[in-house]
Amino acid sequence: MNSQPHKTFTIFHYRDNKGALVWNKKIRALIKNNFSGLREDLKKPDIVIALGGDGTILEAARKYHELGSIILGLNLGHVGFLASVREEKNFLGAISKFLTGKYHILERMMISTQVVRKGKTVFNAEALNEIVIKNPLGMVRLEAKVAGHPIKNVNGTGILVATATGSTAYNLSAHGPIIMPDIKCFIVTELLDHSIPSPSMVVKYLNPISIKVVSFRERGLISLSKTGKKLDVVLIADGESIFPLEEKDQIIIQSSPHLVKFAEIEENYFFKSLQEKFGFK
């Protein structure tokens, strides 16, 4: 259990989520009536109460992780692998437990990536779930290495590098393995390779991964809405940060020095989420 007192909080959700708006009011009333010493701080909160699905909780983690804020995720989506509490009927009780120190902190690793082009770094990003390199409407040839050793040659849609947290996201859809979220590692998974497919590889987090864009056919069928730039192959960090890639680009992926702190109210929450997701008995 955690005895460190919390002084500041914020509630994070999307404005168009009507259910979150209702819960926002309920949570504020609970805090006002029972935890009056806790004040709201939008810029540097000790705790972040995130209302929504995994996408919302992911966004909250990206926004506040550098501050060391503790994320309490309340699931208003489907299964909610990132959430601390799955069912709405348990929200208020869980918040009371959390604010009285009855929780554990689960630290999850993040990954950092940079794109090197002609010897210069042209893009940087961090991700909690995954880094994806893909050609959405065609094929791309990629070479992946771990600590300088070749591990995959992909001639297909692309490749992704996920964290253990991201193992239940895009990686799972691509038939990659599920990893317990407190394990620090990378998962390298091919995306629709046209050659003989090779299985995903789980890599220790201390080993840097490099991916080279060998070649692709330039057709310019996609364009970025903000700039209008035509593109074929893209790097996508957590489904949000998008960067167009060129031939011979090198993508370097390493563990980030930042960790995301999630509050765990319910023991064995991860396994219970799997049970609910897949119907295990």
C-alpha atoms as an extended CHARMM CRD file, in Angstrom:
* protein
*
       281  EXT
         1         1  MET       CA              0.0000000000        0.0000000000        0.0000000000  PROA      1               0.0000000000
         2         2  ASN       CA              1.0520000000        3.5970000000       -0.5250000000  PROA      2               0.0000000000
         3         3  SER       CA              1.1490000000        6.0720000000        2.3570000000  PROA      3               0.0000000000
         4         4  GLN       CA              2.3530000000        9.1430000000        0.4670000000  PROA      4               0.0000000000
         5         5  PRO       CA             -0.2900000000       11.8980000000        0.8040000000  PROA      5               0.0000000000
         6         6  HSD       CA             -1.6630000000       13.5050000000       -2.3310000000  PROA      6               0.0000000000
         7         7  LYS       CA             -2.1280000000       17.2580000000       -2.4280000000  PROA      7               0.0000000000
         8         8  THR       CA             -3.2960000000       17.9700000000       -5.9790000000  PROA      8               0.0000000000
         9         9  PHE       CA             -5.4440000000       16.2860000000       -8.6150000000  PROA      9               0.0000000000
        10        10  THR       CA             -6.9790000000       16.7340000000      -12.0330000000  PROA      10              0.0000000000
        11        11  ILE       CA             -9.7120000000       14.8770000000      -13.9010000000  PROA      11              0.0000000000
        12        12  PHE       CA             -8.9360000000       14.0430000000      -17.5260000000  PROA      12              0.0000000000
        13        13  HSD       CA            -11.4790000000       13.0540000000      -20.1880000000  PROA      13              0.0000000000
        14        14  TYR       CA            -12.6900000000       14.0140000000      -23.6340000000  PROA      14              0.0000000000
        15        15  ARG       CA            -15.2850000000       16.7670000000      -23.6660000000  PROA      15              0.0000000000
        16        16  ASP       CA            -17.6760000000       14.8630000000      -25.9390000000  PROA      16              0.0000000000
        17        17  ASN       CA            -17.8640000000       11.8710000000      -23.5750000000  PROA      17              0.0000000000
        18        18  LYS       CA            -21.2410000000       12.3840000000      -21.8770000000  PROA      18              0.0000000000
        19        19  GLY       CA            -20.6870000000        9.5730000000      -19.3830000000  PROA      19              0.0000000000
        20        20  ALA       CA            -17.3990000000       11.1340000000      -18.3280000000  PROA      20              0.0000000000
        21        21  LEU       CA            -19.0910000000       14.4850000000      -17.7670000000  PROA      21              0.0000000000
        22        22  VAL       CA            -21.5390000000       12.8370000000      -15.3630000000  PROA      22              0.0000000000
        23        23  TRP       CA            -18.7540000000       11.0850000000      -13.4780000000  PROA      23              0.0000000000
        24        24  ASN       CA            -16.6930000000       14.2550000000      -13.3620000000  PROA      24              0.0000000000
        25        25  LYS       CA            -19.4310000000       15.8840000000      -11.2430000000  PROA      25              0.0000000000
        26        26  LYS       CA            -19.7910000000       12.8350000000       -8.9900000000  PROA      26              0.0000000000
        27        27  ILE       CA            -16.0500000000       12.6310000000       -8.3530000000  PROA      27              0.0000000000
        28        28  ARG       CA            -15.7510000000       16.3300000000       -7.5970000000  PROA      28              0.0000000000
        29        29  ALA       CA            -18.6030000000       16.0210000000       -5.0910000000  PROA      29              0.0000000000
        30        30  LEU       CA            -16.8780000000       13.0540000000       -3.4240000000  PROA      30              0.0000000000
        31        31  ILE       CA            -13.6040000000       14.9550000000       -3.1280000000  PROA      31              0.0000000000
        32        32  LYS       CA            -15.2960000000       18.1170000000       -1.8400000000  PROA      32              0.0000000000
        33        33  ASN       CA            -17.2560000000       16.2390000000        0.8300000000  PROA      33              0.0000000000
        34        34  ASN       CA            -14.5980000000       13.7850000000        1.9710000000  PROA      34              0.0000000000
        35        35  PHE       CA            -11.1620000000       14.9800000000        0.8800000000  PROA      35              0.0000000000
        36        36  SER       CA            -11.3500000000       18.7500000000        1.1830000000  PROA      36              0.0000000000
        37        37  GLY       CA             -7.5770000000       19.0720000000        1.5470000000  PROA      37              0.0000000000
        38        38  LEU       CA             -7.0870000000       17.9270000000       -2.0300000000  PROA      38              0.0000000000
        39        39  ARG       CA             -6.9650000000       20.8190000000       -4.4970000000  PROA      39              0.0000000000
        40        40  GLU       CA             -7.1650000000       20.8570000000       -8.2770000000  PROA      40              0.0000000000
        41        41  ASP       CA             -4.0310000000       21.5930000000      -10.2990000000  PROA      41              0.0000000000
        42        42  LEU       CA             -4.2400000000       21.2540000000      -14.0780000000  PROA      42              0.0000000000
        43        43  LYS       CA             -0.5110000000       21.7700000000      -14.6690000000  PROA      43              0.0000000000
        44        44  LYS       CA              1.2500000000       19.6850000000      -11.9960000000  PROA      44              0.0000000000
        45        45  PRO       CA             -1.2040000000       17.2200000000      -10.4280000000  PROA      45              0.0000000000
        46        46  ASP       CA             -0.0380000000       14.5300000000       -8.0370000000  PROA      46              0.0000000000
        47        47  ILE       CA             -2.8270000000       12.3010000000       -9.3360000000  PROA      47              0.0000000000
        48        48  VAL       CA             -4.7360000000       12.1580000000      -12.6100000000  PROA      48              0.0000000000
        49        49  ILE       CA             -8.1860000000       10.5660000000      -12.6520000000  PROA      49              0.0000000000
        50        50  ALA       CA             -8.7480000000        9.5170000000      -16.2590000000  PROA      50              0.0000000000
        51        51  LEU       CA            -12.3220000000        8.8150000000      -17.3810000000  PROA      51              0.0000000000
        52        52  GLY       CA            -12.7830000000        6.8410000000      -20.5990000000  PROA      52              0.0000000000
        53        53  GLY       CA            -11.4730000000        3.9160000000      -22.5740000000  PROA      53              0.0000000000
        54        54  ASP       CA             -7.8660000000        2.8610000000      -23.0870000000  PROA      54              0.0000000000
        55        55  GLY       CA             -7.3530000000        5.6470000000      -25.6440000000  PROA      55              0.0000000000
        56        56  THR       CA             -8.2730000000        8.3020000000      -23.0880000000  PROA      56              0.0000000000
        57        57  ILE       CA             -6.0910000000        6.7590000000      -20.3910000000  PROA      57              0.0000000000
        58        58  LEU       CA             -3.2380000000        6.5000000000      -22.8970000000  PROA      58              0.0000000000
        59        59  GLU       CA             -3.5700000000       10.1960000000      -23.7210000000  PROA      59              0.0000000000
        60        60  ALA       CA             -3.5430000000       11.1060000000      -20.0260000000  PROA      60              0.0000000000
        61        61  ALA       CA             -0.3910000000        9.0340000000      -19.5120000000  PROA      61              0.0000000000
        62        62  ARG       CA              1.3610000000       10.7550000000      -22.4200000000  PROA      62              0.0000000000
        63        63  LYS       CA              0.3730000000       14.1810000000      -21.1490000000  PROA      63              0.0000000000
        64        64  TYR       CA              1.3700000000       13.7970000000      -17.5040000000  PROA      64              0.0000000000
        65        65  HSD       CA              4.0410000000       11.0700000000      -17.3100000000  PROA      65              0.0000000000
        66        66  GLU       CA              7.0050000000       13.4590000000      -17.1890000000  PROA      66              0.0000000000
        67        67  LEU       CA              5.5630000000       15.0260000000      -14.0270000000  PROA      67              0.0000000000
        68        68  GLY       CA              5.5130000000       11.6940000000      -12.1890000000  PROA      68              0.0000000000
        69        69  SER       CA              1.7340000000       11.9020000000      -11.7620000000  PROA      69              0.0000000000
        70        70  ILE       CA             -0.0890000000        8.7420000000      -10.7130000000  PROA      70              0.0000000000
        71        71  ILE       CA             -2.7700000000        7.7060000000      -13.1950000000  PROA      71              0.0000000000
        72        72  LEU       CA             -6.0470000000        6.3060000000      -11.8710000000  PROA      72              0.0000000000
        73        73  GLY       CA             -7.9540000000        5.0390000000      -14.9040000000  PROA      73              0.0000000000
        74        74  LEU       CA            -11.7200000000        4.5390000000      -14.6590000000  PROA      74              0.0000000000
        75        75  ASN       CA            -13.0040000000        2.4720000000      -17.5560000000  PROA      75              0.0000000000
        76        76  LEU       CA            -15.8280000000        3.9250000000      -19.6080000000  PROA      76              0.0000000000
        77        77  GLY       CA            -14.8220000000        1.9780000000      -22.7150000000  PROA      77              0.0000000000
        78        78  HSD       CA            -14.8020000000       -1.7660000000      -23.3450000000  PROA      78              0.0000000000
        79        79  VAL       CA            -12.4700000000       -4.0520000000      -21.3610000000  PROA      79              0.0000000000
        80        80  GLY       CA            -10.0390000000       -1.3130000000      -20.3040000000  PROA      80              0.0000000000
        81        81  PHE       CA             -6.6370000000       -2.9810000000      -20.0540000000  PROA      81              0.0000000000
        82        82  LEU       CA             -5.1150000000        0.3120000000      -18.8820000000  PROA      82              0.0000000000
        83        83  ALA       CA             -7.8510000000        1.1080000000      -16.3850000000  PROA      83              0.0000000000
        84        84  SER       CA             -7.5050000000        0.7380000000      -12.6250000000  PROA      84              0.0000000000
        85        85  VAL       CA            -11.2420000000        0.0250000000      -12.2470000000  PROA      85              0.0000000000
        86        86  ARG       CA            -13.3970000000       -1.6870000000      -14.8780000000  PROA      86              0.0000000000
        87        87  GLU       CA            -16.9870000000       -1.3090000000      -13.6290000000  PROA      87              0.0000000000
        88        88  GLU       CA            -18.7610000000        1.9880000000      -12.9270000000  PROA      88              0.0000000000
        89        89  LYS       CA            -20.4340000000        0.6540000000       -9.7960000000  PROA      89              0.0000000000
        90        90  ASN       CA            -16.9860000000        0.4180000000       -8.1970000000  PROA      90              0.0000000000
        91        91  PHE       CA            -15.7080000000        3.8740000000       -9.1770000000  PROA      91              0.0000000000
        92        92  LEU       CA            -16.4880000000        5.8590000000       -6.0260000000  PROA      92              0.0000000000
        93        93  GLY       CA            -15.3480000000        3.1160000000       -3.6720000000  PROA      93              0.0000000000
        94        94  ALA       CA            -12.1020000000        2.7400000000       -5.6010000000  PROA      94              0.0000000000
        95        95  ILE       CA            -11.4420000000        6.4890000000       -5.5150000000  PROA      95              0.0000000000
        96        96  SER       CA            -11.9530000000        6.5020000000       -1.7370000000  PROA      96              0.0000000000
        97        97  LYS       CA             -9.4800000000        3.6260000000       -1.3670000000  PROA      97              0.0000000000
        98        98  PHE       CA             -7.0240000000        5.3770000000       -3.6350000000  PROA      98              0.0000000000
        99        99  LEU       CA             -7.1950000000        8.6860000000       -1.7660000000  PROA      99              0.0000000000
       100       100  THR       CA             -6.6520000000        6.9170000000        1.5680000000  PROA      100             0.0000000000
       101       101  GLY       CA             -3.5340000000        5.1620000000        0.2540000000  PROA      101             0.0000000000
       102       102  LYS       CA             -5.0320000000        1.7150000000       -0.3320000000  PROA      102             0.0000000000
       103       103  TYR       CA             -3.3480000000        1.0010000000       -3.6520000000  PROA      103             0.0000000000
       104       104  HSD       CA             -0.1310000000       -0.1480000000       -5.2880000000  PROA      104             0.0000000000
       105       105  ILE       CA              1.8400000000        1.6760000000       -7.9690000000  PROA      105             0.0000000000
       106       106  LEU       CA              2.5150000000       -0.2490000000      -11.1660000000  PROA      106             0.0000000000
       107       107  GLU       CA              5.3110000000        1.3690000000      -13.1650000000  PROA      107             0.0000000000
       108       108  ARG       CA              5.1490000000        0.8000000000      -16.9180000000  PROA      108             0.0000000000
       109       109  MET       CA              8.0000000000        1.5030000000      -19.2900000000  PROA      109             0.0000000000
       110       110  MET       CA              7.7810000000        3.8010000000      -22.2840000000  PROA      110             0.0000000000
       111       111  ILE       CA              9.7730000000        3.6920000000      -25.4860000000  PROA      111             0.0000000000
       112       112  SER       CA             11.5110000000        6.5280000000      -27.2770000000  PROA      112             0.0000000000
       113       113  THR       CA             12.1750000000        6.6810000000      -30.9920000000  PROA      113             0.0000000000
       114       114  GLN       CA             14.1230000000        8.8640000000      -33.3490000000  PROA      114             0.0000000000
       115       115  VAL       CA             14.3310000000        8.9740000000      -37.1290000000  PROA      115             0.0000000000
       116       116  VAL       CA             17.8180000000        9.5470000000      -38.5310000000  PROA      116             0.0000000000
       117       117  ARG       CA             17.9890000000       10.8260000000      -42.1190000000  PROA      117             0.0000000000
       118       118  LYS       CA             21.3090000000       11.4580000000      -43.8330000000  PROA      118             0.0000000000
       119       119  GLY       CA             23.0580000000       11.5650000000      -40.4870000000  PROA      119             0.0000000000
       120       120  LYS       CA             20.6270000000       14.0070000000      -38.8470000000  PROA      120             0.0000000000
       121       121  THR       CA             17.7990000000       13.3440000000      -36.3860000000  PROA      121             0.0000000000
       122       122  VAL       CA             14.6020000000       14.6160000000      -38.0190000000  PROA      122             0.0000000000
       123       123  PHE       CA             11.9630000000       13.2750000000      -35.6160000000  PROA      123             0.0000000000
       124       124  ASN       CA             11.6120000000       12.2440000000      -31.9660000000  PROA      124             0.0000000000
       125       125  ALA       CA              8.6990000000       10.7100000000      -30.0750000000  PROA      125             0.0000000000
       126       126  GLU       CA              7.7670000000        8.6740000000      -27.0080000000  PROA      126             0.0000000000
       127       127  ALA       CA              5.1230000000        5.9710000000      -26.7860000000  PROA      127             0.0000000000
       128       128  LEU       CA              3.5330000000        3.8570000000      -24.0860000000  PROA      128             0.0000000000
       129       129  ASN       CA              2.0480000000        1.2140000000      -26.3940000000  PROA      129             0.0000000000
       130       130  GLU       CA              3.9780000000        0.9240000000      -29.6310000000  PROA      130             0.0000000000
       131       131  ILE       CA              5.9380000000        2.3650000000      -32.5230000000  PROA      131             0.0000000000
       132       132  VAL       CA              4.6020000000        1.2700000000      -35.9250000000  PROA      132             0.0000000000
       133       133  ILE       CA              6.3590000000        1.5490000000      -39.2830000000  PROA      133             0.0000000000
       134       134  LYS       CA              4.0530000000        0.7140000000      -42.1530000000  PROA      134             0.0000000000
       135       135  ASN       CA              2.9160000000        1.3160000000      -45.7080000000  PROA      135             0.0000000000
       136       136  PRO       CA             -0.8800000000        1.3360000000      -45.3070000000  PROA      136             0.0000000000
       137       137  LEU       CA             -1.6340000000        0.9790000000      -49.0390000000  PROA      137             0.0000000000
       138       138  GLY       CA              1.3590000000       -0.9320000000      -50.3020000000  PROA      138             0.0000000000
       139       139  MET       CA              4.5450000000       -2.7770000000      -49.4080000000  PROA      139             0.0000000000
       140       140  VAL       CA              7.7870000000       -1.7430000000      -47.7830000000  PROA      140             0.0000000000
       141       141  ARG       CA             11.0860000000       -3.5300000000      -47.2700000000  PROA      141             0.0000000000
       142       142  LEU       CA             12.4920000000       -3.1690000000      -43.7820000000  PROA      142             0.0000000000
       143       143  GLU       CA             15.5560000000       -4.5010000000      -41.9990000000  PROA      143             0.0000000000
       144       144  ALA       CA             15.3920000000       -4.8100000000      -38.2020000000  PROA      144             0.0000000000
       145       145  LYS       CA             18.3810000000       -5.2930000000      -35.9080000000  PROA      145             0.0000000000
       146       146  VAL       CA             18.7530000000       -5.7190000000      -32.1520000000  PROA      146             0.0000000000
       147       147  ALA       CA             22.0060000000       -4.4160000000      -30.7050000000  PROA      147             0.0000000000
       148       148  GLY       CA             23.3980000000       -4.5410000000      -34.2480000000  PROA      148             0.0000000000
       149       149  HSD       CA             22.3090000000       -8.1310000000      -34.9260000000  PROA      149             0.0000000000
       150       150  PRO       CA             19.8060000000       -8.7700000000      -37.7890000000  PROA      150             0.0000000000
       151       151  ILE       CA             16.5360000000      -10.2940000000      -36.5490000000  PROA      151             0.0000000000
       152       152  LYS       CA             13.9630000000       -9.6120000000      -39.2760000000  PROA      152             0.0000000000
       153       153  ASN       CA             13.7350000000       -8.7470000000      -42.9590000000  PROA      153             0.0000000000
       154       154  VAL       CA             10.1850000000       -7.6660000000      -43.7110000000  PROA      154             0.0000000000
       155       155  ASN       CA              8.7250000000       -7.3510000000      -47.1950000000  PROA      155             0.0000000000
       156       156  GLY       CA              5.1170000000       -6.4740000000      -46.5100000000  PROA      156             0.0000000000
       157       157  THR       CA              2.9330000000       -3.9710000000      -44.7010000000  PROA      157             0.0000000000
       158       158  GLY       CA              5.4510000000       -3.1710000000      -41.9760000000  PROA      158             0.0000000000
       159       159  ILE       CA              6.6140000000       -3.8580000000      -38.4560000000  PROA      159             0.0000000000
       160       160  LEU       CA              5.7710000000       -2.7420000000      -34.9180000000  PROA      160             0.0000000000
       161       161  VAL       CA              7.7480000000       -2.5280000000      -31.7200000000  PROA      161             0.0000000000
       162       162  ALA       CA              5.5340000000       -2.6880000000      -28.6400000000  PROA      162             0.0000000000
       163       163  THR       CA              5.9940000000       -2.4760000000      -24.8940000000  PROA      163             0.0000000000
       164       164  ALA       CA              4.4600000000       -5.0070000000      -22.5260000000  PROA      164             0.0000000000
       165       165  THR       CA              1.6540000000       -2.4850000000      -21.9950000000  PROA      165             0.0000000000
       166       166  GLY       CA              1.1150000000       -2.3550000000      -25.7620000000  PROA      166             0.0000000000
       167       167  SER       CA              1.1240000000       -6.1450000000      -26.0710000000  PROA      167             0.0000000000
       168       168  THR       CA             -2.6670000000       -6.1500000000      -25.6690000000  PROA      168             0.0000000000
       169       169  ALA       CA             -3.1870000000       -3.3960000000      -28.2760000000  PROA      169             0.0000000000
       170       170  TYR       CA             -2.0840000000       -3.4030000000      -31.9510000000  PROA      170             0.0000000000
       171       171  ASN       CA              0.4440000000       -6.1390000000      -31.1950000000  PROA      171             0.0000000000
       172       172  LEU       CA             -2.3480000000       -8.4840000000      -30.1180000000  PROA      172             0.0000000000
       173       173  SER       CA             -4.2930000000       -7.7600000000      -33.3230000000  PROA      173             0.0000000000
       174       174  ALA       CA             -1.1470000000       -8.6890000000      -35.2590000000  PROA      174             0.0000000000
       175       175  HSD       CA             -1.0440000000      -12.0260000000      -33.3680000000  PROA      175             0.0000000000
       176       176  GLY       CA              1.8590000000      -11.0060000000      -31.1460000000  PROA      176             0.0000000000
       177       177  PRO       CA              2.2620000000      -12.3750000000      -27.6010000000  PROA      177             0.0000000000
       178       178  ILE       CA              0.6520000000      -10.9650000000      -24.4600000000  PROA      178             0.0000000000
       179       179  ILE       CA              3.1920000000       -9.8330000000      -21.8610000000  PROA      179             0.0000000000
       180       180  MET       CA              2.5080000000       -8.9080000000      -18.2320000000  PROA      180             0.0000000000
       181       181  PRO       CA              2.5600000000       -5.0870000000      -18.0750000000  PROA      181             0.0000000000
       182       182  ASP       CA              5.2740000000       -4.7560000000      -15.4060000000  PROA      182             0.0000000000
       183       183  ILE       CA              7.8500000000       -6.6080000000      -17.5290000000  PROA      183             0.0000000000
       184       184  LYS       CA             10.3310000000       -4.2660000000      -19.2090000000  PROA      184             0.0000000000
       185       185  CYS       CA             10.8230000000       -5.4590000000      -22.7680000000  PROA      185             0.0000000000
       186       186  PHE       CA             10.2410000000       -4.8030000000      -26.4600000000  PROA      186             0.0000000000
       187       187  ILE       CA              8.0600000000       -6.9760000000      -28.6740000000  PROA      187             0.0000000000
       188       188  VAL       CA              8.9900000000       -6.9550000000      -32.3750000000  PROA      188             0.0000000000
       189       189  THR       CA              6.0860000000       -8.1210000000      -34.5610000000  PROA      189             0.0000000000
       190       190  GLU       CA              5.7770000000       -8.2660000000      -38.3380000000  PROA      190             0.0000000000
       191       191  LEU       CA              2.7480000000       -6.8340000000      -40.1300000000  PROA      191             0.0000000000
       192       192  LEU       CA              1.5570000000       -8.9710000000      -43.0520000000  PROA      192             0.0000000000
       193       193  ASP       CA              4.9580000000      -10.0640000000      -44.3320000000  PROA      193             0.0000000000
       194       194  HSD       CA              4.7210000000      -11.4610000000      -47.8830000000  PROA      194             0.0000000000
       195       195  SER       CA              7.7170000000      -13.7240000000      -47.2550000000  PROA      195             0.0000000000
       196       196  ILE       CA              7.6610000000      -16.7040000000      -44.9300000000  PROA      196             0.0000000000
       197       197  PRO       CA              6.5060000000      -15.0840000000      -41.6620000000  PROA      197             0.0000000000
       198       198  SER       CA              8.6670000000      -15.2930000000      -38.5640000000  PROA      198             0.0000000000
       199       199  PRO       CA              7.2790000000      -15.1830000000      -35.0190000000  PROA      199             0.0000000000
       200       200  SER       CA              7.3780000000      -12.1420000000      -32.8030000000  PROA      200             0.0000000000
       201       201  MET       CA             10.5280000000      -11.6190000000      -30.7870000000  PROA      201             0.0000000000
       202       202  VAL       CA             10.6120000000      -10.4530000000      -27.1740000000  PROA      202             0.0000000000
       203       203  VAL       CA             13.7260000000       -8.3760000000      -26.5040000000  PROA      203             0.0000000000
       204       204  LYS       CA             15.2350000000       -7.1880000000      -23.2280000000  PROA      204             0.0000000000
       205       205  TYR       CA             14.5970000000       -3.4830000000      -22.7590000000  PROA      205             0.0000000000
       206       206  LEU       CA             18.3030000000       -2.5940000000      -22.5360000000  PROA      206             0.0000000000
       207       207  ASN       CA             18.8990000000       -3.6070000000      -26.1700000000  PROA      207             0.0000000000
       208       208  PRO       CA             18.3840000000       -0.8270000000      -28.7540000000  PROA      208             0.0000000000
       209       209  ILE       CA             16.4360000000       -1.7090000000      -31.8810000000  PROA      209             0.0000000000
       210       210  SER       CA             17.2180000000       -0.2090000000      -35.2730000000  PROA      210             0.0000000000
       211       211  ILE       CA             14.9790000000       -0.4660000000      -38.3250000000  PROA      211             0.0000000000
       212       212  LYS       CA             16.0840000000        0.6070000000      -41.8000000000  PROA      212             0.0000000000
       213       213  VAL       CA             13.6380000000        1.5800000000      -44.5350000000  PROA      213             0.0000000000
       214       214  VAL       CA             15.2510000000       -0.2850000000      -47.4330000000  PROA      214             0.0000000000
       215       215  SER       CA             12.8310000000        0.4800000000      -50.2430000000  PROA      215             0.0000000000
       216       216  PHE       CA              9.2170000000        1.0430000000      -51.2910000000  PROA      216             0.0000000000
       217       217  ARG       CA              7.3550000000        2.1420000000      -54.3790000000  PROA      217             0.0000000000
       218       218  GLU       CA              6.5750000000        5.8570000000      -54.2750000000  PROA      218             0.0000000000
       219       219  ARG       CA              2.9450000000        6.4700000000      -55.1980000000  PROA      219             0.0000000000
       220       220  GLY       CA              1.8800000000        9.2590000000      -52.8590000000  PROA      220             0.0000000000
       221       221  LEU       CA             -1.6310000000        7.9060000000      -52.3370000000  PROA      221             0.0000000000
       222       222  ILE       CA             -1.8940000000        9.3620000000      -48.8210000000  PROA      222             0.0000000000
       223       223  SER       CA             -1.3870000000       12.9230000000      -47.6060000000  PROA      223             0.0000000000
       224       224  LEU       CA             -1.1430000000       14.4800000000      -44.1620000000  PROA      224             0.0000000000
       225       225  SER       CA             -4.2030000000       16.6000000000      -43.4400000000  PROA      225             0.0000000000
       226       226  LYS       CA             -2.2130000000       19.3500000000      -41.6980000000  PROA      226             0.0000000000
       227       227  THR       CA              0.4800000000       19.8560000000      -44.3320000000  PROA      227             0.0000000000
       228       228  GLY       CA             -0.8640000000       18.1410000000      -47.4520000000  PROA      228             0.0000000000
       229       229  LYS       CA              2.4620000000       16.3000000000      -47.7900000000  PROA      229             0.0000000000
       230       230  LYS       CA              2.2010000000       13.1500000000      -49.9350000000  PROA      230             0.0000000000
       231       231  LEU       CA              3.4840000000        9.9820000000      -48.3320000000  PROA      231             0.0000000000
       232       232  ASP       CA              3.6290000000        6.2010000000      -48.5380000000  PROA      232             0.0000000000
       233       233  VAL       CA              5.4740000000        4.8820000000      -45.4750000000  PROA      233             0.0000000000
       234       234  VAL       CA              4.8440000000        6.3330000000      -42.0250000000  PROA      234             0.0000000000
       235       235  LEU       CA              6.0200000000        6.0250000000      -38.4680000000  PROA      235             0.0000000000
       236       236  ILE       CA              3.1600000000        6.1380000000      -35.9620000000  PROA      236             0.0000000000
       237       237  ALA       CA              3.7200000000        6.4870000000      -32.2120000000  PROA      237             0.0000000000
       238       238  ASP       CA              0.7430000000        5.3100000000      -30.1400000000  PROA      238             0.0000000000
       239       239  GLY       CA             -1.6240000000        6.0240000000      -33.0270000000  PROA      239             0.0000000000
       240       240  GLU       CA             -1.1500000000        9.7830000000      -32.5450000000  PROA      240             0.0000000000
       241       241  SER       CA              2.2450000000       11.1170000000      -33.6380000000  PROA      241             0.0000000000
       242       242  ILE       CA              2.6620000000       10.4920000000      -37.3790000000  PROA      242             0.0000000000
       243       243  PHE       CA              5.8350000000       11.0990000000      -39.3870000000  PROA      243             0.0000000000
       244       244  PRO       CA              6.4170000000       10.3740000000      -43.1140000000  PROA      244             0.0000000000
       245       245  LEU       CA              9.4330000000        8.1720000000      -43.8340000000  PROA      245             0.0000000000
       246       246  GLU       CA             11.8090000000        8.0560000000      -46.7950000000  PROA      246             0.0000000000
       247       247  GLU       CA             14.0540000000        5.3550000000      -48.2090000000  PROA      247             0.0000000000
       248       248  LYS       CA             17.2580000000        4.7980000000      -46.2190000000  PROA      248             0.0000000000
       249       249  ASP       CA             15.7790000000        6.3280000000      -43.0500000000  PROA      249             0.0000000000
       250       250  GLN       CA             16.9990000000        4.7030000000      -39.8390000000  PROA      250             0.0000000000
       251       251  ILE       CA             14.5580000000        4.3730000000      -36.9430000000  PROA      251             0.0000000000
       252       252  ILE       CA             16.2080000000        3.9310000000      -33.5520000000  PROA      252             0.0000000000
       253       253  ILE       CA             14.0310000000        2.5900000000      -30.7260000000  PROA      253             0.0000000000
       254       254  GLN       CA             15.1410000000        2.4820000000      -27.0950000000  PROA      254             0.0000000000
       255       255  SER       CA             13.6300000000        2.3800000000      -23.6340000000  PROA      255             0.0000000000
       256       256  SER       CA             12.6250000000        5.8140000000      -22.4300000000  PROA      256             0.0000000000
       257       257  PRO       CA             13.9860000000        7.1890000000      -19.1380000000  PROA      257             0.0000000000
       258       258  HSD       CA             10.3790000000        8.0090000000      -18.2570000000  PROA      258             0.0000000000
       259       259  LEU       CA              8.0400000000        5.5670000000      -16.5410000000  PROA      259             0.0000000000
       260       260  VAL       CA              4.2680000000        5.8750000000      -16.2660000000  PROA      260             0.0000000000
       261       261  LYS       CA              2.8190000000        5.2960000000      -12.7970000000  PROA      261             0.0000000000
       262       262  PHE       CA             -0.5560000000        3.5400000000      -12.7460000000  PROA      262             0.0000000000
       263       263  ALA       CA             -2.5740000000        2.9810000000       -9.5900000000  PROA      263             0.0000000000
       264       264  GLU       CA             -3.5590000000       -0.6410000000       -8.9840000000  PROA      264             0.0000000000
       265       265  ILE       CA             -6.5450000000       -0.9060000000       -6.6630000000  PROA      265             0.0000000000
       266       266  GLU       CA             -7.5540000000       -4.4820000000       -7.3930000000  PROA      266             0.0000000000
       267       267  GLU       CA             -5.0490000000       -7.3190000000       -7.0720000000  PROA      267             0.0000000000
       268       268  ASN       CA             -4.4650000000       -9.4140000000      -10.1980000000  PROA      268             0.0000000000
       269       269  TYR       CA             -6.3310000000       -6.8090000000      -12.2300000000  PROA      269             0.0000000000
       270       270  PHE       CA             -4.4460000000       -7.6990000000      -15.4240000000  PROA      270             0.0000000000
       271       271  PHE       CA             -5.4690000000      -11.3610000000      -15.2870000000  PROA      271             0.0000000000
       272       272  LYS       CA             -9.0610000000      -10.4440000000      -14.5480000000  PROA      272             0.0000000000
       273       273  SER       CA             -9.0260000000       -8.1670000000      -17.6120000000  PROA      273             0.0000000000
       274       274  LEU       CA             -7.7700000000      -11.0600000000      -19.7370000000  PROA      274             0.0000000000
       275       275  GLN       CA            -10.4650000000      -13.2890000000      -18.3200000000  PROA      275             0.0000000000
       276       276  GLU       CA            -13.1210000000      -10.7600000000      -19.2530000000  PROA      276             0.0000000000
       277       277  LYS       CA            -11.6450000000      -10.0940000000      -22.6960000000  PROA      277             0.0000000000
       278       278  PHE       CA            -11.3040000000      -13.7160000000      -23.7780000000  PROA      278             0.0000000000
       279       279  GLY       CA            -13.9580000000      -15.4200000000      -21.6620000000  PROA      279             0.0000000000
       280       280  PHE       CA            -11.5150000000      -17.5740000000      -19.6970000000  PROA      280             0.0000000000
       281       281  LYS       CA            -13.0510000000      -19.6510000000      -16.9100000000  PROA      281             0.0000000000
